[in-house]
Amino acid sequence: MATAIASAQSVNVARRLSETARRMPGAVGIAEPCGWRPDGRRDYRRLTFRELDEDTDRLASGLVQMGAAPGTRLAMFVPPSIDFVSLVFATLKAGLVPILIDPRIGPRTTLDCLDEVKPDGFIAVPLVHALRAVPGGRFVGSRINVTVGRRLWWGGETMAGLRRRGQTLFEPVPTTAEDPAAIIFTSGSTGPAKGVLFRHGTFDRQVTEIQEFYGIQSGEIDVPCFPLFGLFNAAMGVTTVIPDIDASRPARVDPKRVIEAIEDWQATQSYGSPAVWDRVGRYCEGRGVRLSSLRRVLSAGAPVRIEVVRRMQNCIHPSGEMHTPYGATEALPIASVGANEVLNETSRRTDAGSGVCVGRRFPGIEWKIIQIVDGPIRSIAETIEMPEGEIGELIVRGPVVTDRYVTRIEANALAKIADGETVWHRMGDVGYLDSQGRFWFCGRLSQTVITAAGPMYTSPCEAIFNRHPEVRRSALVGVGPRGEQRPVIVVELVRGRVPRRAARMKLTDELRSLALSNPLTADIRHFLIHRLLPVDLRHNVKISREKLAVWAARRI
């Protein structure tokens, strides 16, 4: 019993990095591009696991010497790099709380998020510090400030200075599973960005769930096209190779840069948005490129179109597989499905309007489909569980499910359901469970179109129109007051432009025929063509149907 209590009282995912450094000190822990070699090939700066662990010790020690203490909140604005990974593990070792906000949500929203979370300091690039230190500004009182890059008039410390201050052999703070580890903001794609509280136990369990579910082994090599995923690697003993891409614009990623990193390192795994794999898959298919070392491709952020899955499956190792884990900032991982299951079975049902199968739940997850309720649900006793095959709202519970927001705290009443000493998280997604225990995603609850005849769910309806050979993707939106909305289908074409009048009328007639072919869509009377559907900023793939509904209302 004493051993169990001691273990429960000391949980810090950063210790996994130190354990890896002891087991495989000379293995490359992380690498980033740093120019070109004389032979024209990419050169990389690299740290072994031992060097990475020592670097995090120095940074943690330096931050403590600057006055940081357990619970200190530090806003981090650092690009994907060795410095980013080292800094996150350093803050975890020191018991600090890094704040991660996606700056693509815009400067005003970012400032609002910072106002709400109240950081004690900033670890950031020079531009952020210049804005932070404007005389009379909002954050002139921040006391622990580190510049990643060249420091000018705003004071504080630099990364080089922080490393000089610090010492190796830093003993991590004995955090517990319940202690705060980070505040990560949601993307704000379907509502205001909210600060999610992550605890040390949550991070530690996420690593275990992901590693065991996918069979990820120490010594593997990963090319993450989304910065946060690289943090899991260091805790698993997996080499992280940062590709030379702009991770903030996944839909514009140069596929050659991703392929370059995979081939240079013979990577076994790579993680990215569906938008990244759309570009990489098209490039590989068009040029006959085979990524023969890749055994595992992971993609999350939104459902992945079947043609993207098929292309990627065709260009990786014959025994490899693409996986699409499902979850959210507040709860990850929840479920996963593999390409073989999608290609051989579920895609046919998706095309017929059954929704998108996101797979079976991870072992540590409990889930239920409950009757849809507008507004807060105070207790699990107030919910009604839906029978198999019937659409409702998905709720989840488990050790990787966060229990609260620390900003926009009014959202806790809407997103959390009390159940004794635990809480269920409302995913905000609608769908159903099938006889095999798989969840079929039918859309965001907030984007459901409520007509006088009843609800219409986005994913099943859109699938009917996505079958048209000229349609790249489509969006169902509602125009008018809720309860009397008129359903509208907006399509983006493969060729990416709006056709002339005659071709447009012909396409509209064909879309109308498709609508009449399925009872799910038979009541749709309005069809519009949009040159480029608006998407979320983080993954460049979730359609912003709220914005599109406003656009459509002006055109029907």
C-alpha positions in Angstrom: 0.0 0.0 0.0 2.8 2.4 0.9 4.3 1.9 -2.6 1.0 2.5 -4.3 0.5 5.7 -2.4 4.0 6.9 -3.1 3.5 6.2 -6.8 0.2 8.1 -6.8 1.8 11.1 -5.1 4.6 11.4 -7.7 3.4 11.7 -11.3 5.2 13.8 -13.8 5.4 12.9 -17.5 8.8 14.6 -17.7 10.3 11.7 -15.7 9.6 9.5 -18.8 12.2 11.6 -20.7 14.8 11.1 -18.0 14.0 7.3 -17.9 14.6 7.2 -21.7 17.8 9.1 -21.3 19.1 6.5 -18.9 18.0 3.6 -21.1 19.2 4.9 -24.5 21.4 8.0 -23.8 23.1 8.0 -27.2 20.0 7.7 -29.4 18.8 10.8 -31.2 15.9 12.3 -29.3 15.1 15.2 -31.5 16.4 16.8 -34.8 15.5 20.0 -36.6 16.6 21.2 -40.1 19.4 23.8 -39.9 20.6 24.3 -43.5 22.2 22.3 -46.2 25.3 20.0 -46.5 27.9 20.4 -49.3 26.3 17.4 -51.1 23.0 19.3 -51.3 21.2 17.2 -48.7 19.4 18.7 -45.7 21.5 19.2 -42.5 20.0 18.7 -39.1 20.8 20.0 -35.6 20.2 17.1 -33.2 20.2 16.2 -29.5 20.5 12.8 -28.0 18.0 11.8 -25.4 20.7 12.4 -22.7 21.4 15.9 -24.2 17.7 16.7 -24.4 17.2 15.6 -20.8 20.2 17.7 -19.6 18.9 20.7 -21.6 15.5 20.5 -19.9 17.3 20.3 -16.5 19.3 23.5 -17.3 16.2 25.3 -18.4 14.1 24.1 -15.5 16.8 25.2 -13.1 17.2 28.5 -14.8 13.5 29.2 -14.6 13.5 28.4 -10.9 16.4 30.8 -10.3 14.4 33.5 -12.1 11.7 33.1 -9.4 9.4 30.6 -11.0 7.7 28.3 -8.5 5.2 25.4 -8.8 2.0 26.7 -10.3 3.6 29.7 -12.0 1.8 30.3 -15.3 4.0 31.1 -18.3 2.5 31.9 -21.7 4.6 30.2 -24.5 4.8 31.5 -28.0 7.6 29.4 -29.5 7.7 27.9 -33.0 8.1 24.1 -33.5 11.8 23.5 -32.6 14.2 21.8 -30.2 13.7 24.9 -27.9 9.9 24.3 -27.9 10.2 20.7 -26.8 12.9 21.4 -24.2 11.0 24.3 -22.7 7.8 22.3 -22.3 9.6 19.5 -20.5 11.5 22.0 -18.5 8.3 23.7 -17.2 6.8 20.3 -16.4 9.9 19.3 -14.5 9.7 22.5 -12.4 6.0 22.1 -11.8 5.2 25.2 -13.8 2.1 25.6 -16.0 2.8 26.5 -19.6 0.0 28.3 -21.4 -0.4 27.3 -25.1 -2.5 29.5 -27.3 -2.7 29.1 -31.1 -1.9 32.6 -32.3 -3.8 32.0 -35.5 -7.0 32.8 -33.6 -6.1 36.4 -34.2 -4.4 39.1 -32.1 -7.5 40.4 -30.4 -8.7 36.9 -29.4 -5.2 36.0 -28.2 -5.1 39.1 -26.0 -8.5 38.2 -24.6 -7.3 34.7 -23.8 -4.2 36.1 -22.0 -6.4 38.5 -20.1 -8.5 35.7 -18.8 -5.6 33.3 -17.9 -3.4 35.9 -16.3 0.1 34.6 -17.0 3.0 35.4 -14.6 5.4 35.7 -17.5 6.2 35.0 -21.2 8.5 32.6 -23.0 8.3 33.9 -26.5 9.8 35.2 -29.7 10.9 38.9 -29.9 7.7 40.2 -31.6 5.5 38.9 -28.7 7.8 40.5 -26.1 7.7 43.8 -28.0 3.9 43.8 -27.9 3.9 42.6 -24.3 6.2 45.4 -23.0 4.4 48.3 -24.7 4.4 51.1 -22.1 1.0 51.1 -20.3 0.1 47.8 -22.0 -1.8 44.9 -20.4 1.2 42.8 -19.4 3.9 45.2 -18.2 3.7 43.5 -14.8 4.7 40.1 -16.0 7.8 39.1 -14.0 9.4 36.1 -15.6 10.2 36.7 -19.2 12.5 34.7 -21.6 13.2 35.7 -25.2 13.6 32.9 -27.7 15.9 34.8 -30.1 17.4 38.3 -29.8 16.4 40.3 -26.7 16.1 44.1 -27.1 14.8 46.8 -24.8 12.1 44.8 -23.0 14.5 43.1 -20.5 14.2 39.6 -19.0 16.4 36.7 -20.1 17.4 35.0 -23.3 17.4 31.2 -23.9 21.2 31.3 -23.9 21.2 33.2 -20.6 18.7 30.8 -19.2 20.9 27.8 -20.1 23.9 29.5 -18.5 22.0 30.1 -15.3 20.8 26.5 -15.0 22.4 23.3 -13.9 22.0 19.7 -14.9 20.8 17.0 -12.5 17.7 19.0 -11.7 15.3 16.9 -9.6 11.8 17.2 -10.9 9.2 18.7 -8.5 7.3 15.8 -6.9 4.0 16.6 -8.6 0.9 14.5 -8.1 -1.6 13.3 -10.8 -4.0 16.1 -9.7 -1.5 18.9 -10.0 -1.9 21.4 -12.9 0.5 20.7 -15.8 -0.6 23.0 -18.6 -3.4 25.2 -19.9 -4.1 24.5 -23.6 -6.6 26.6 -25.5 -9.2 25.2 -27.8 -9.0 26.4 -31.4 -12.2 28.4 -31.2 -13.4 26.9 -34.5 -17.0 26.2 -33.2 -17.1 28.7 -30.3 -14.9 31.0 -28.2 -11.4 29.7 -27.5 -11.3 28.2 -23.9 -8.4 27.4 -21.7 -8.4 23.7 -20.8 -6.7 22.6 -17.6 -4.4 19.6 -18.0 -3.1 17.7 -15.0 0.1 15.7 -14.7 -2.0 12.5 -14.5 -3.8 13.3 -17.7 -0.6 13.8 -19.7 1.0 10.7 -18.3 -2.1 8.6 -19.2 -2.3 10.0 -22.7 1.2 8.8 -23.4 0.4 5.3 -22.1 -2.9 5.1 -24.0 -1.4 6.2 -27.3 1.8 4.1 -27.1 0.0 0.9 -26.1 -3.0 1.2 -28.5 -0.8 1.7 -31.6 2.1 -0.5 -30.4 4.6 2.4 -30.7 8.1 1.1 -29.7 11.1 2.9 -28.3 13.6 3.6 -31.1 11.0 4.5 -33.7 11.3 7.7 -35.7 8.4 10.2 -36.1 7.9 13.2 -38.3 5.2 15.2 -36.5 3.5 17.9 -38.7 1.7 19.2 -35.6 4.0 20.5 -32.9 2.2 19.1 -29.8 2.5 15.6 -31.0 6.3 15.8 -30.8 5.9 16.1 -27.0 4.5 12.6 -26.8 7.5 11.2 -28.7 10.1 12.3 -26.2 8.1 10.6 -23.4 7.9 7.3 -25.5 11.6 7.0 -26.5 10.7 7.9 -30.1 13.0 10.2 -32.1 11.3 13.4 -33.2 12.3 14.9 -36.6 10.8 18.4 -37.1 10.1 18.9 -40.8 10.9 22.2 -42.5 7.2 23.3 -42.9 4.9 26.1 -41.7 2.9 24.0 -39.3 0.4 26.9 -38.9 -0.8 26.4 -42.5 -1.3 22.7 -43.0 -3.4 23.2 -46.2 -0.4 25.0 -47.8 2.3 22.6 -46.6 4.9 21.8 -49.3 4.6 18.0 -49.5 8.3 17.7 -50.6 9.4 19.0 -47.2 7.4 16.4 -45.4 8.6 13.6 -47.7 12.2 14.9 -47.4 12.2 14.5 -43.6 10.6 11.0 -43.8 13.1 9.8 -46.3 16.2 11.4 -44.7 15.5 9.6 -41.4 13.6 6.6 -42.7 10.8 7.6 -40.4 8.4 4.8 -39.2 5.6 7.2 -38.2 4.2 10.6 -39.1 1.3 12.6 -37.7 -0.5 15.4 -39.4 -3.8 17.1 -40.3 -6.0 15.6 -43.0 -5.0 18.7 -45.0 -1.4 17.7 -44.8 -2.0 14.1 -46.0 -4.2 15.4 -48.8 -1.3 17.3 -50.2 1.3 14.6 -49.5 -0.9 11.8 -50.9 -1.6 13.7 -54.1 2.1 14.4 -54.6 3.1 10.8 -54.0 0.3 9.5 -56.3 1.2 11.9 -59.1 4.9 11.1 -59.0 5.0 7.5 -58.0 6.7 8.2 -54.7 6.7 5.4 -52.1 7.3 6.1 -48.5 8.5 2.6 -47.8 9.7 3.2 -44.2 6.4 4.5 -43.0 4.5 1.9 -41.0 2.0 4.2 -39.2 0.4 7.4 -40.4 -1.8 9.3 -37.9 -4.3 12.0 -38.8 -6.7 13.9 -36.6 -8.6 17.1 -36.4 -11.6 16.2 -38.6 -12.9 13.2 -40.5 -10.5 12.2 -43.3 -12.0 11.9 -46.8 -11.8 8.4 -48.3 -9.7 9.5 -51.2 -7.0 10.8 -48.8 -7.0 7.6 -46.9 -6.7 5.6 -50.1 -3.8 7.6 -51.5 -1.8 7.5 -48.2 -2.5 3.8 -47.8 -1.1 3.2 -51.3 2.1 5.2 -50.8 3.4 3.8 -47.4 4.9 0.4 -46.5 2.6 -2.5 -47.7 2.1 -3.7 -44.1 1.7 -0.1 -42.7 -1.6 1.5 -42.0 -3.2 5.0 -41.7 -5.1 5.6 -38.5 -7.5 8.4 -37.7 -7.7 8.9 -33.9 -10.8 10.8 -32.7 -10.9 13.2 -29.8 -10.8 16.9 -28.8 -8.5 19.3 -26.9 -10.6 18.5 -23.8 -10.5 14.7 -24.3 -7.8 12.8 -26.3 -7.6 10.0 -27.3 -11.1 8.8 -27.4 -11.4 6.3 -30.4 -9.6 5.3 -33.5 -10.2 3.5 -36.8 -7.7 2.1 -39.3 -7.5 2.5 -43.0 -8.2 -1.1 -43.8 -11.5 -1.1 -41.9 -12.5 2.2 -43.6 -11.6 1.1 -47.1 -13.0 -2.4 -46.8 -16.2 -1.6 -45.0 -17.2 1.6 -43.4 -16.7 4.0 -46.4 -19.5 2.4 -48.3 -21.9 3.1 -45.4 -20.5 6.6 -45.1 -21.3 7.2 -48.8 -24.9 6.0 -48.3 -25.4 8.6 -45.5 -24.7 6.6 -42.3 -22.1 9.1 -41.0 -18.4 8.6 -40.5 -17.1 5.7 -38.4 -14.4 7.0 -36.0 -13.9 3.5 -34.6 -13.8 1.8 -31.2 -13.0 3.5 -27.9 -9.6 3.4 -26.3 -9.4 1.0 -23.3 -9.4 3.8 -20.7 -12.5 5.5 -22.1 -16.2 5.1 -21.1 -18.8 6.6 -23.4 -22.5 7.0 -23.8 -24.9 8.3 -26.4 -27.5 10.4 -24.6 -30.7 12.1 -25.7 -29.9 15.6 -27.1 -30.6 18.3 -24.6 -30.2 22.1 -25.2 -28.5 23.7 -22.2 -26.7 22.4 -19.1 -27.1 18.9 -17.7 -26.2 19.1 -13.9 -26.1 15.3 -13.2 -25.7 12.1 -15.1 -29.1 11.1 -13.5 -30.7 13.7 -15.7 -29.6 12.0 -19.0 -31.4 9.4 -21.1 -29.2 6.9 -22.8 -30.1 6.2 -26.4 -30.4 2.7 -27.8 -28.0 1.2 -30.3 -28.2 2.8 -33.7 -30.1 6.0 -32.6 -28.5 9.4 -32.9 -27.8 11.4 -29.8 -24.9 13.4 -28.2 -21.7 11.7 -27.3 -20.4 12.0 -23.7 -17.1 10.5 -22.4 -15.3 9.8 -19.2 -11.8 8.6 -18.3 -8.3 9.5 -17.2 -7.5 11.3 -20.4 -10.7 13.5 -20.2 -10.1 16.9 -18.7 -12.5 18.1 -16.0 -12.7 21.8 -16.4 -12.0 25.0 -18.2 -10.1 27.7 -16.4 -11.2 30.5 -18.7 -14.7 31.1 -20.0 -15.7 29.1 -16.8 -19.4 29.5 -17.6 -18.7 26.8 -20.3 -18.2 24.2 -17.6 -21.9 24.1 -16.9 -22.6 23.4 -20.6 -19.7 20.9 -21.2 -19.5 18.9 -18.0 -21.9 16.5 -16.3 -21.3 15.5 -12.7 -21.3 11.8 -11.8 -20.3 11.4 -8.1 -16.6 12.5 -7.8 -16.1 12.3 -11.6 -17.3 14.2 -14.6 -18.5 13.3 -18.1 -17.4 15.6 -20.9 -19.9 16.5 -23.6 -18.0 16.2 -26.9 -20.4 18.4 -28.7 -20.7 15.8 -31.4 -23.8 13.8 -32.5 -23.8 10.3 -33.7 -24.6 6.7 -32.7 -23.0 3.4 -31.5 -23.3 0.4 -33.8 -23.6 -3.3 -32.8 -19.7 -3.5 -32.8 -19.4 -0.7 -30.3 -18.1 1.8 -32.9 -19.0 5.5 -32.8 -20.4 6.9 -36.1 -20.0 10.7 -36.2 -22.9 12.6 -37.7 -21.8 16.2 -37.1 -21.4 18.9 -34.6 -24.4 19.4 -32.4 -24.2 23.1 -32.8 -24.2 22.8 -36.6 -27.3 20.6 -36.8 -30.0 22.1 -39.1 -33.3 22.2 -37.3 -36.2 22.4 -39.8 -39.9 22.3 -39.2 -39.8 18.6 -40.2 -37.0 17.8 -37.7 -33.2 17.8 -37.4 -30.8 17.3 -40.3 -27.3 16.2 -39.5 -24.4 17.5 -41.5 -22.2 14.5 -42.1 -24.8 12.0 -43.4 -26.4 14.6 -45.7 -23.1 16.0 -47.1 -22.0 12.4 -48.0 -24.7 12.2 -50.6 -23.4 15.2 -52.5 -19.7 14.4 -52.0 -20.3 11.4 -54.3 -20.6 13.8 -57.3 -17.4 13.6 -59.3 -17.1 17.4 -59.5 -17.6 18.0 -55.8 -14.5 18.2 -53.5 -16.5 18.7 -50.4 -19.9 20.1 -49.3 -21.5 21.7 -46.3 -25.1 21.6 -45.0 -26.2 24.8 -43.4 -29.5 26.2 -42.2 -31.0 29.6 -43.0 -33.7 31.2 -40.9 -34.8 30.8 -37.3 -34.0 27.6 -35.5 -36.9 25.2 -35.7 -37.9 26.6 -39.1 -34.5 26.6 -40.9 -34.3 26.0 -44.6 -31.5 23.5 -45.4 -28.9 24.6 -48.0 -26.1 22.6 -49.5 -23.0 24.6 -50.4 -20.4 22.8 -52.5 -16.7 23.4 -53.3 -15.7 22.0 -56.6 -12.6 19.9 -57.4 -11.4 22.4 -59.9 -11.7 25.2 -57.3 -13.7 27.8 -59.2 -17.4 28.7 -59.8 -18.5 27.6 -63.3 -20.3 29.8 -65.8 -24.1 30.0 -65.8 -24.9 27.1 -68.1 -22.5 24.7 -66.3 -23.7 26.0 -63.0 -27.3 25.3 -63.8 -26.4 21.8 -65.0 -24.5 21.0 -61.8 -27.4 22.4 -59.7 -29.8 20.0 -61.5 -27.5 17.1 -60.8 -27.2 18.0 -57.1 -31.0 18.3 -56.9 -31.3 14.8 -58.4 -28.8 13.4 -55.8 -30.9 15.1 -53.1 -34.1 13.4 -54.3 -32.3 10.0 -54.4 -32.1 9.8 -50.6 -34.7 10.4 -47.9 -32.1 12.2 -45.8 -31.8 14.9 -48.3 -35.0 14.9 -50.3 -36.3 18.1 -48.7 -33.3 20.2 -49.7 -34.2 22.8 -52.3 -31.3 25.2 -52.3 -27.8 24.5 -53.8 -24.9 27.0 -53.9 -21.4 26.9 -55.2 -18.5 28.4 -53.1 -15.0 28.8 -54.5 -13.3 27.8 -51.3 -15.2 26.7 -48.2 -14.0 28.5 -45.0 -12.2 26.1 -42.6 -10.7 26.2 -39.1 -7.3 27.8 -38.5 -5.7 25.0 -36.6 -6.2 22.0 -39.0 -7.5 23.8 -42.1 -10.1 21.1 -42.5 -13.1 21.6 -40.3 -15.7 23.6 -42.3 -16.8 26.8 -40.6 -20.5 26.3 -41.2 -21.5 29.1 -39.0 -19.7 31.6 -41.3 -21.1 29.8 -44.4 -24.7 30.0 -43.1 -24.4 33.8 -43.0 -23.0 33.8 -46.6 -25.7 31.5 -47.8 -28.5 33.6 -46.2 -27.6 36.5 -48.5 -27.9 34.3 -51.6 -31.2 32.5 -51.3 
